[in-house]
Amino acid sequence: MRKLVLAILIFTLQLFPLAALADPASWKQEGWSKTDFNKAKIDWREIMSGGPPKDGIPSIDTPVFKPMAEVKDLTAHEPVIGLEVGGDARAYPLRVLIWHEIVNDIVGGQPVTITYCPLCNSAVVYDRRMDGRVLDFGTTGKLRNSDLVMYDRQTESWWQQFTGEAIVGTYLGSALTLVPARLESFSEFRSRHPEGQVLVPNDPNMRQYGTNPYAGYDTAAAPFLYRGDMPEGIEPMARVVVVKADRTKPVIVTLEHVRKSGTLTVEGVRLSWRAGQASAVDAAEIANGRDVGTVEAVSDLPENRGAALPYDVTFAFVAHAFHPDVAIEGK
């Protein structure tokens, strides 16, 4: 099964070579007439087609939730993005997000967008308020460094999912504000928030929820739909923890180093690891994914010791692509 799915991914890459060389003139013909392509900070050759068209991977704009007691299909170790704002706790299972990638929501009165890019295993939450307006995000169908390129429906500017930066359009130069969240097992979220809510599909029959369309990707030798430089001294698909606190440069540590240490502190960031979370992009059934564990990142600085920090658990090639000048600790 894994070889079959990986072969399909290779075929997809071969199928869209011309799309990888597209430019604004051709993109306007695809429905991007509103995007201001005169404002950009990237080389157009960095943009590749992921296959689906604009909104071909549909975001969830009217999310539906169930109380913890009513959720029966999630196993204890399945991965969820756990988010709590002002006492409002919600879990966003990757069994749903792997098919939709973006959820536009309001949590604790705060407009947020919950994002997940399967090819980067990047799970990041942003405040979706910008310049006094609330933005709604969708998928462009494009990738940059194998990472999801989002767009806002208000101006159709393009945004990088991994960094939250606007890379094309009206909002060029702007960056979304990170919201601390945790990629964790369902059992951990349930223990922390027994009264929390859990995202469920609007239509359970819309996708094969619970299955992984990228089976085998977790143990692939190299990333797909990526043509950038590879990091040195570490396998490109090795997991790393990227702590995106309020600093000029992130802290990047290999997951294996955190796992072996149990708890460690790097540059004022305290990281800990616990077993019990399945990888979403390993087995054909997400519940059967290998155990990659759960990371927690908090501040160890005197002024805010113990405060949760925004972080991501992604692949080494992703961290290197977006932060080539930042050393990866523990490799």
VOPA-952284 format. One record per residue (C-alpha): x negated, y negated, z negated; residue number from 0. Coordinates in Angstrom, 1 decimal. Layout:
N
PANU     px     py     pz num
PANU      X      Y      Z NUM
...
***
This chain:
331
PANU     px     py     pz num
PANU    0.0    0.0    0.0   0
PANU   -2.8   -2.5   -0.9   1
PANU   -4.6   -1.9    2.3   2
PANU   -1.4   -2.4    4.3   3
PANU   -0.6   -5.7    2.6   4
PANU   -4.2   -7.0    3.0   5
PANU   -4.0   -6.0    6.6   6
PANU   -0.9   -8.1    7.0   7
PANU   -2.7  -11.1    5.4   8
PANU   -5.6  -10.7    7.8   9
PANU   -3.1  -10.5   10.7  10
PANU   -1.4  -13.7    9.5  11
PANU   -4.8  -15.5    9.5  12
PANU   -5.3  -14.3   13.1  13
PANU   -1.8  -15.2   14.1  14
PANU   -2.1  -18.9   13.2  15
PANU   -5.6  -20.0   14.4  16
PANU   -4.2  -22.9   16.4  17
PANU   -2.2  -24.2   13.4  18
PANU   -5.5  -24.4   11.5  19
PANU   -6.7  -26.9   14.1  20
PANU   -3.5  -29.0   14.1  21
PANU   -3.5  -32.8   13.7  22
PANU   -0.9  -35.4   12.8  23
PANU    0.5  -35.6   16.3  24
PANU    1.5  -32.0   16.3  25
PANU    2.7  -32.1   12.6  26
PANU    5.1  -34.9   13.5  27
PANU    6.7  -32.5   15.9  28
PANU    7.1  -30.1   13.0  29
PANU    9.3  -32.5   11.1  30
PANU    6.8  -34.8    9.4  31
PANU    7.8  -38.0   11.1  32
PANU    8.2  -39.8    7.7  33
PANU    4.7  -39.0    6.5  34
PANU    2.2  -41.9    6.8  35
PANU   -0.8  -40.0    8.3  36
PANU   -2.7  -43.3    8.6  37
PANU   -3.4  -42.9    4.9  38
PANU   -5.5  -39.8    4.2  39
PANU   -8.6  -38.8    2.2  40
PANU   -9.3  -35.5    3.9  41
PANU  -10.6  -34.1    7.2  42
PANU   -7.7  -32.8    9.1  43
PANU   -9.7  -29.6    9.8  44
PANU   -9.3  -28.7    6.1  45
PANU   -5.6  -28.2    6.5  46
PANU   -4.5  -24.7    7.5  47
PANU   -1.1  -23.2    8.1  48
PANU    0.0  -20.7    5.5  49
PANU    2.5  -19.2    8.0  50
PANU    5.9  -20.6    6.7  51
PANU    7.2  -23.9    8.0  52
PANU    8.1  -26.9    5.9  53
PANU   10.3  -25.7    3.0  54
PANU    9.9  -22.1    4.4  55
PANU    9.0  -21.2    0.8  56
PANU   12.0  -22.9   -0.9  57
PANU   11.5  -24.8   -4.1  58
PANU   14.0  -24.4   -6.9  59
PANU   15.7  -27.7   -7.4  60
PANU   18.7  -26.6   -9.6  61
PANU   17.0  -24.2  -12.0  62
PANU   19.2  -21.7  -13.9  63
PANU   18.2  -20.4  -17.3  64
PANU   19.4  -17.7  -19.7  65
PANU   18.9  -17.4  -23.4  66
PANU   16.2  -14.9  -24.5  67
PANU   18.7  -12.3  -25.7  68
PANU   20.3  -12.1  -22.2  69
PANU   17.1  -11.4  -20.3  70
PANU   16.7   -7.7  -19.7  71
PANU   14.5   -7.3  -16.6  72
PANU   11.3   -8.9  -17.9  73
PANU    8.8   -6.5  -19.5  74
PANU    6.8   -7.6  -22.5  75
PANU    3.5   -8.2  -20.6  76
PANU    4.8   -9.9  -17.4  77
PANU    3.3  -13.4  -16.9  78
PANU    5.3  -16.5  -17.4  79
PANU    4.5  -20.2  -17.5  80
PANU    5.5  -21.2  -21.0  81
PANU    6.4  -24.9  -21.4  82
PANU    7.7  -26.8  -24.5  83
PANU    8.6  -30.5  -24.4  84
PANU   10.2  -32.2  -27.4  85
PANU   11.5  -28.9  -28.8  86
PANU   12.9  -27.7  -25.5  87
PANU   11.1  -24.4  -24.7  88
PANU   11.3  -22.7  -21.3  89
PANU    9.7  -19.8  -19.6  90
PANU    9.1  -19.6  -15.9  91
PANU    8.4  -16.0  -14.9  92
PANU    5.9  -15.6  -12.1  93
PANU    8.2  -12.8  -10.7  94
PANU   10.3  -15.8   -9.6  95
PANU    7.7  -18.4   -8.9  96
PANU    5.7  -16.2   -6.7  97
PANU    8.6  -16.4   -4.2  98
PANU    9.3  -20.2   -4.7  99
PANU    6.1  -21.8   -5.9 100
PANU    7.7  -25.0   -7.2 101
PANU   10.5  -25.7   -9.7 102
PANU   11.8  -29.2  -10.2 103
PANU   13.1  -29.5  -13.7 104
PANU   13.8  -31.8  -16.6 105
PANU   12.5  -30.4  -19.9 106
PANU   13.0  -32.2  -23.2 107
PANU   14.2  -35.2  -21.2 108
PANU   11.0  -35.3  -19.1 109
PANU   11.1  -34.7  -15.4 110
PANU    8.5  -32.1  -14.5 111
PANU    7.5  -29.9  -11.6 112
PANU    6.3  -26.4  -12.4 113
PANU    4.0  -25.1   -9.7 114
PANU    2.3  -21.8   -8.9 115
PANU    0.0  -21.0   -5.9 116
PANU   -0.4  -17.2   -5.5 117
PANU   -3.5  -17.4   -3.3 118
PANU   -5.2  -19.4   -6.0 119
PANU   -3.4  -17.9   -9.0 120
PANU   -3.0  -21.5  -10.0 121
PANU   -0.2  -22.3  -12.5 122
PANU    0.0  -26.1  -13.2 123
PANU    2.8  -28.3  -14.6 124
PANU    3.0  -32.0  -13.8 125
PANU    5.1  -35.0  -14.8 126
PANU    6.9  -35.9  -11.6 127
PANU    7.4  -39.6  -12.4 128
PANU    5.4  -42.0  -10.3 129
PANU    5.6  -45.7  -10.2 130
PANU    9.0  -45.9  -11.8 131
PANU   10.7  -43.2   -9.7 132
PANU   11.2  -39.5  -10.1 133
PANU    9.8  -37.4   -7.3 134
PANU   11.2  -34.1   -6.0 135
PANU    8.6  -31.7   -4.6 136
PANU    8.7  -29.1   -1.9 137
PANU    6.3  -26.9    0.0 138
PANU    4.7  -28.1    3.2 139
PANU    3.7  -24.6    4.4 140
PANU    0.1  -25.9    4.6 141
PANU   -2.9  -24.9    2.6 142
PANU   -6.2  -26.7    1.8 143
PANU   -8.9  -24.5    0.3 144
PANU   -6.3  -21.8    0.2 145
PANU   -4.3  -23.9   -2.2 146
PANU   -0.7  -25.0   -1.8 147
PANU   -0.1  -28.5   -0.3 148
PANU    3.1  -29.9   -1.8 149
PANU    5.1  -32.9   -0.6 150
PANU    7.5  -35.3   -2.3 151
PANU   10.8  -35.7   -0.7 152
PANU   11.0  -39.4   -1.4 153
PANU    8.0  -40.5    0.8 154
PANU    6.8  -37.1    2.2 155
PANU    3.3  -37.8    1.0 156
PANU    1.2  -34.6    0.7 157
PANU   -0.1  -33.5   -2.7 158
PANU   -2.7  -31.0   -3.7 159
PANU   -1.2  -28.5   -6.1 160
PANU   -4.5  -27.6   -7.9 161
PANU   -5.5  -31.2   -8.7 162
PANU   -2.2  -33.1   -8.5 163
PANU   -3.7  -35.7   -6.2 164
PANU   -1.9  -37.3   -3.2 165
PANU   -4.2  -36.5   -0.2 166
PANU   -2.0  -37.9    2.6 167
PANU    0.7  -40.6    2.8 168
PANU    2.2  -43.4    0.9 169
PANU    0.9  -42.3   -2.5 170
PANU   -2.7  -41.7   -1.3 171
PANU   -5.0  -42.1   -4.3 172
PANU   -2.4  -41.4   -6.9 173
PANU   -2.5  -38.5   -9.2 174
PANU    0.3  -36.7  -11.1 175
PANU    0.0  -36.5  -14.9 176
PANU   -0.7  -33.0  -16.2 177
PANU    1.6  -31.5  -18.8 178
PANU    0.1  -28.9  -21.2 179
PANU    1.6  -25.5  -20.5 180
PANU    0.5  -21.9  -21.1 181
PANU    0.2  -19.0  -18.7 182
PANU    1.1  -16.2  -21.0 183
PANU    2.9  -12.9  -21.4 184
PANU    6.6  -12.9  -21.9 185
PANU    6.2  -11.3  -25.3 186
PANU    4.0  -14.1  -26.4 187
PANU    6.4  -16.8  -25.3 188
PANU    9.2  -14.9  -27.0 189
PANU    7.3  -14.8  -30.2 190
PANU    6.5  -18.5  -30.1 191
PANU   10.0  -19.5  -29.0 192
PANU   12.6  -17.0  -29.9 193
PANU   15.3  -19.5  -29.1 194
PANU   13.8  -20.4  -25.8 195
PANU   15.3  -20.2  -22.3 196
PANU   14.1  -18.2  -19.4 197
PANU   14.3  -19.1  -15.7 198
PANU   16.3  -16.6  -13.6 199
PANU   16.9  -16.6   -9.8 200
PANU   19.8  -18.7   -8.5 201
PANU   20.6  -15.7   -6.3 202
PANU   19.1  -12.4   -7.5 203
PANU   19.4  -11.0   -4.0 204
PANU   17.6  -13.8   -2.2 205
PANU   14.1  -12.2   -2.7 206
PANU   12.7   -9.0   -4.1 207
PANU   12.1  -10.5   -7.5 208
PANU    9.7   -8.5   -9.6 209
PANU    7.6   -7.4   -6.6 210
PANU    4.3   -8.9   -5.5 211
PANU    4.1   -9.8   -1.8 212
PANU    0.3  -10.2   -2.3 213
PANU   -0.4   -6.7   -3.6 214
PANU   -4.1   -6.0   -3.8 215
PANU   -5.1   -9.6   -3.5 216
PANU   -6.4   -9.6   -7.1 217
PANU   -9.2   -7.2   -6.3 218
PANU   -9.9   -8.4   -2.8 219
PANU  -13.6   -8.9   -1.9 220
PANU  -12.9  -12.4   -0.7 221
PANU  -10.1  -15.0   -0.5 222
PANU   -7.8  -15.3    2.6 223
PANU   -6.9  -18.4    4.5 224
PANU  -10.1  -20.0    3.1 225
PANU  -13.2  -21.1    5.0 226
PANU  -15.1  -23.2    2.5 227
PANU  -18.3  -22.5    0.7 228
PANU  -18.4  -19.6   -1.9 229
PANU  -19.7  -20.2   -5.4 230
PANU  -23.2  -18.8   -6.2 231
PANU  -23.8  -16.3   -9.0 232
PANU  -20.2  -15.2   -9.3 233
PANU  -17.7  -13.2   -7.3 234
PANU  -15.4  -15.6   -5.5 235
PANU  -12.3  -13.7   -6.8 236
PANU  -13.5  -13.6  -10.4 237
PANU  -11.1  -15.5  -12.7 238
PANU  -12.2  -18.7  -14.4 239
PANU  -10.6  -21.0  -16.9 240
PANU  -10.4  -24.6  -15.8 241
PANU   -9.6  -27.0  -18.6 242
PANU   -8.2  -30.2  -17.1 243
PANU   -8.2  -32.5  -20.2 244
PANU   -8.5  -36.3  -20.0 245
PANU  -12.1  -36.3  -18.8 246
PANU  -14.0  -37.2  -15.6 247
PANU  -15.0  -33.5  -15.1 248
PANU  -13.2  -30.4  -16.1 249
PANU  -14.7  -27.6  -18.3 250
PANU  -15.0  -24.4  -16.3 251
PANU  -15.7  -21.1  -18.0 252
PANU  -15.5  -17.5  -16.7 253
PANU  -12.5  -15.6  -18.1 254
PANU  -14.9  -12.7  -18.8 255
PANU  -17.0  -14.9  -21.0 256
PANU  -13.9  -16.0  -22.9 257
PANU  -12.7  -12.4  -23.2 258
PANU  -16.0  -11.1  -24.5 259
PANU  -16.3  -14.0  -27.0 260
PANU  -12.7  -13.8  -28.2 261
PANU  -13.0  -17.5  -29.2 262
PANU  -15.6  -20.0  -28.2 263
PANU  -16.0  -23.8  -28.0 264
PANU  -17.4  -25.6  -25.0 265
PANU  -17.8  -29.4  -24.8 266
PANU  -15.1  -30.0  -27.4 267
PANU  -12.7  -27.4  -25.9 268
PANU  -11.8  -24.3  -28.0 269
PANU  -10.8  -21.3  -25.9 270
PANU   -9.4  -18.0  -27.1 271
PANU   -8.3  -14.8  -25.3 272
PANU   -5.9  -12.1  -26.2 273
PANU   -5.0   -8.9  -24.3 274
PANU   -1.5   -8.2  -23.1 275
PANU   -0.7  -10.2  -19.9 276
PANU   -0.4   -8.5  -16.4 277
PANU   -1.9  -10.0  -13.3 278
PANU    0.9  -11.3  -10.9 279
PANU   -1.2  -10.6   -7.8 280
PANU   -2.5   -7.1   -8.4 281
PANU    0.0   -4.3   -8.2 282
PANU    3.1   -4.1   -5.8 283
PANU    5.3   -4.4   -8.9 284
PANU    4.2   -7.3  -11.1 285
PANU    5.0   -5.4  -14.3 286
PANU    2.3   -2.9  -13.3 287
PANU   -0.5   -5.4  -12.8 288
PANU   -3.7   -4.9  -14.6 289
PANU   -4.2   -6.6  -18.0 290
PANU   -6.0   -9.9  -17.6 291
PANU   -5.0  -11.3  -21.0 292
PANU   -3.8  -14.7  -22.1 293
PANU   -5.9  -17.8  -22.7 294
PANU   -5.2  -20.6  -25.1 295
PANU   -7.0  -23.9  -24.7 296
PANU   -7.0  -26.6  -27.5 297
PANU   -9.1  -29.6  -28.4 298
PANU  -11.9  -29.1  -31.0 299
PANU  -12.6  -32.8  -31.2 300
PANU  -12.0  -34.5  -34.6 301
PANU   -9.5  -37.1  -33.3 302
PANU   -7.0  -34.4  -31.9 303
PANU   -8.2  -31.1  -33.1 304
PANU   -5.8  -28.3  -32.3 305
PANU   -3.9  -30.2  -29.6 306
PANU   -2.9  -28.2  -26.6 307
PANU   -4.9  -29.0  -23.4 308
PANU   -3.8  -28.6  -19.8 309
PANU   -5.7  -25.7  -18.3 310
PANU   -5.5  -23.3  -15.4 311
PANU   -6.7  -19.7  -14.9 312
PANU   -7.7  -19.5  -11.3 313
PANU  -10.3  -17.8   -9.0 314
PANU  -14.0  -18.9   -8.9 315
PANU  -13.8  -19.9   -5.3 316
PANU  -11.0  -22.4   -6.1 317
PANU  -12.9  -24.0   -8.9 318
PANU  -15.9  -24.3   -6.7 319
PANU  -14.0  -25.7   -3.8 320
PANU  -12.4  -28.6   -5.8 321
PANU  -15.2  -29.1   -8.3 322
PANU  -18.4  -28.1   -6.5 323
PANU  -20.6  -30.2   -8.9 324
PANU  -19.3  -28.7  -12.1 325
PANU  -21.2  -25.7  -13.5 326
PANU  -19.3  -22.6  -14.3 327
PANU  -20.2  -21.5  -17.8 328
PANU  -20.8  -17.8  -18.5 329
PANU  -21.4  -16.6  -15.0 330
***
